[in-house]
Amino acid sequence: MRLQWSLILGLIFALLTAVFAVINVDPVEVNFYFDVVSIPLILVILGCALIGGIIVGSYGIFRQYKLQKQIKGLTAELNKLRDAGNSLDGAPVNQDSFSANSTSQL
């Protein structure tokens, strides 16, 4: 359900951005420090939205990769602990030392 709400909100945001961009079609001057260019404001708005989407998407991919790496390491550690626990289950238990420790604590 959360994915559906995210998709709906994303589409609404994209629609609002597109409407805002279409309303603002006047040419503006953009200073690139080495040159000044006059381009329509719609291209500036859509370009900034695209760059923002790329940055957010890149961060999301990096975060997902990092979490998958952490999950892989924790899964390997869990398997090692399970194997160690299974090897201890088959080991014989000395009942004399166990009963002596329990009676001395009483």
Secondary structure, DSSP 8 states (H G I E B T S, - for coil): -HHHHHHHHHHHHHHHHHHHHHH---EEEEE-SS-EEEEEHHHHHHHHHHHHHHHHHHHHHHHHHHHHHHHHHHHHHHHHHHHHHHHHHTS---HHHHHHHHHHH-
